[in-house]
Amino acid sequence: MKTTNWAAAAMLGLASASIAVSAPAPAAAPVPATTQDDAMIALATHSGCLTCHSIKSGAPSDQSTKPVGPAWQDVAIKYKGQKDAVHVLTSTLMGGSNPYVSHWKGKVSGLAMPPNAVAISRRDARQLVKWILSLDDRGT
C-alpha cells in the first residue's frame, strides 16, 4: 500500500505558491487616460494617500477645518514648470517632509508628510507623482 507524506506535500504546495506569488509581474502596456486615472486612484487608495489628500482643489464643506494635506491639484499648480518636481516630490513621498520648512503651513492642518516607503514602492511613487503633476491641466 502506498503512503503519502501529507506534510511534505503541503510544504511543496506552499513553496510552489510562494514562488508563483513572488515572481515579478510582466511589464504593463501604456494605459489609456481614463484607465490611468482609475489605476492611479486605486494605487493612492491602496497606499493610504487619500487619507490625508484629496485630488481636486476646493474648500472643505466644514470651513472650520483644514485638510490634513494639500489637494493634488494644488500640488500640481505649485510645482508646474519646475524641472526637478518629479524627483523632489517622489523623495518627499518616500522619505517624508520636514515640519520646520513646510510650504503648506497655514493651508493644511498636517505638520509634515510621514515617510511612505513601507506603503508604496519608489517606482509606483514616481508614477503617482507624474500623474499628480498632470492634474494642473485637466483635473480628475
Backbone torsions as a table, in degrees:
resi	resn	phi	psi	omega
1	MET	NA	136.1	-177.8
2	LYS	-85.2	131.6	177.9
3	THR	-106.7	147.2	-179.5
4	THR	-112.0	132.4	175.8
5	ASN	-88.9	93.7	-174.3
6	TRP	-64.8	-35.1	179.5
7	ALA	-64.2	-43.1	179.1
8	ALA	-65.9	-39.8	179.3
9	ALA	-64.4	-40.9	179.0
10	ALA	-64.8	-43.2	179.5
11	MET	-63.2	-39.9	178.1
12	LEU	-63.2	-41.4	178.0
13	GLY	-63.7	-43.2	178.5
14	LEU	-65.2	-40.3	178.9
15	ALA	-64.1	-41.5	178.9
16	SER	-63.8	-43.0	179.3
17	ALA	-65.1	-39.3	179.3
18	SER	-62.3	-43.0	179.2
19	ILE	-64.6	-41.5	-179.3
20	ALA	-65.4	-38.7	-178.6
21	VAL	-71.9	-36.8	-175.0
22	SER	-86.9	-4.2	178.5
23	ALA	-66.9	138.9	-178.7
24	PRO	-65.6	143.3	178.6
25	ALA	-74.7	148.0	177.1
26	PRO	-66.2	154.1	-180.0
27	ALA	-61.9	136.8	-178.5
28	ALA	-85.7	148.5	176.2
29	ALA	-74.5	156.5	175.8
30	PRO	-54.0	144.1	-173.1
31	VAL	-106.8	135.6	175.6
32	PRO	-59.4	157.8	-171.9
33	ALA	-53.2	-52.0	-176.4
34	THR	-66.0	-38.0	176.8
35	THR	-68.1	-36.7	176.1
36	GLN	-60.6	-45.5	177.7
37	ASP	-58.4	-48.8	180.0
38	ASP	-60.3	-41.9	-179.6
39	ALA	-65.4	-41.4	-179.1
40	MET	-71.1	-37.7	176.6
41	ILE	-65.4	-40.4	177.1
42	ALA	-64.0	-42.9	178.2
43	LEU	-61.9	-45.6	-179.8
44	ALA	-63.7	-39.6	179.0
45	THR	-66.0	-47.9	-179.0
46	HIS	-63.3	-33.7	-177.5
47	SER	-86.0	-5.9	177.5
48	GLY	88.0	6.1	-176.1
49	CYS	-63.2	-37.4	-174.6
50	LEU	-77.7	2.0	172.4
51	THR	-68.3	-37.1	-177.0
52	CYS	-110.7	-26.8	-175.0
53	HIS	-110.0	150.1	167.7
54	SER	-110.4	167.1	-179.7
55	ILE	-87.0	-51.5	-176.3
56	LYS	-89.5	147.3	173.6
57	SER	-71.8	157.8	176.2
58	GLY	149.0	154.6	-179.2
59	ALA	-71.4	140.3	174.7
60	PRO	-65.7	156.2	-178.8
61	SER	-64.3	-31.5	176.3
62	ASP	-99.3	106.0	-175.2
63	GLN	-65.9	-14.7	-178.5
64	SER	-82.7	-10.8	-179.8
65	THR	-114.7	144.5	175.0
66	LYS	-103.2	151.9	176.4
67	PRO	-65.4	157.8	178.5
68	VAL	-68.1	-47.9	178.8
69	GLY	-125.0	163.8	-177.8
70	PRO	-68.5	150.6	173.4
71	ALA	-65.6	144.9	-176.4
72	TRP	-66.7	-28.5	174.1
73	GLN	-63.2	-38.3	178.0
74	ASP	-66.0	-38.8	176.8
75	VAL	-62.6	-44.7	-179.7
76	ALA	-61.5	-41.4	179.3
77	ILE	-66.7	-44.2	-178.3
78	LYS	-61.9	-38.0	-175.4
79	TYR	-97.8	2.8	-178.7
80	LYS	-56.6	130.0	176.6
81	GLY	82.9	-6.3	178.7
82	GLN	-81.3	122.3	-175.5
83	LYS	-56.9	-41.3	-174.5
84	ASP	-97.1	17.7	-175.3
85	ALA	-58.4	-43.9	-178.5
86	VAL	-62.4	-45.2	-179.7
87	HIS	-64.9	-47.2	-177.6
88	VAL	-62.1	-48.2	-177.0
89	LEU	-70.7	-35.9	176.7
90	THR	-64.5	-41.6	177.5
91	SER	-63.1	-41.0	178.4
92	THR	-65.8	-43.3	179.7
93	LEU	-60.8	-44.1	-177.2
94	MET	-75.6	-42.2	-172.4
95	GLY	-104.0	-8.6	-177.9
96	GLY	89.5	175.0	-179.1
97	SER	-119.4	163.8	-179.1
98	ASN	-88.2	119.0	-177.8
99	PRO	-67.6	-15.4	-177.6
100	TYR	-86.9	-11.6	179.7
101	VAL	-127.7	34.0	-177.5
102	SER	-68.1	124.3	176.3
103	HIS	-90.2	6.7	175.1
104	TRP	-107.1	8.0	-177.3
105	LYS	-56.4	133.6	-179.3
106	GLY	85.4	-13.9	-179.1
107	LYS	-104.5	-22.3	179.5
108	VAL	-133.4	161.0	-178.9
109	SER	-89.4	-19.3	178.7
110	GLY	-73.8	142.8	179.1
111	LEU	-81.3	-38.9	-177.3
112	ALA	-157.3	157.8	175.7
113	MET	-86.3	128.8	178.8
114	PRO	-74.5	159.6	175.4
115	PRO	-65.5	142.8	-176.4
116	ASN	-121.6	15.8	-177.6
117	ALA	-60.2	-24.1	177.9
118	VAL	-81.0	-15.4	-175.3
119	ALA	-103.5	-19.3	-174.5
120	ILE	-152.3	144.7	178.0
121	SER	-78.1	157.3	178.6
122	ARG	-59.2	-40.4	-179.7
123	ARG	-61.1	-47.4	179.0
124	ASP	-66.9	-37.6	179.1
125	ALA	-61.6	-44.5	179.8
126	ARG	-62.9	-41.9	178.3
127	GLN	-63.6	-42.2	178.8
128	LEU	-65.1	-42.4	178.7
129	VAL	-61.4	-44.2	178.4
130	LYS	-59.7	-40.5	178.6
131	TRP	-66.4	-44.3	178.9
132	ILE	-57.9	-43.3	-179.3
133	LEU	-66.4	-19.4	177.0
134	SER	-78.9	-11.0	-174.2
135	LEU	-73.7	-16.9	179.8
136	ASP	-65.6	-28.0	-176.7
137	ASP	-89.6	-27.7	-169.8
138	ARG	-135.3	-21.6	-175.1
139	GLY	67.4	-179.4	176.3
140	THR	-152.7	NA	NA
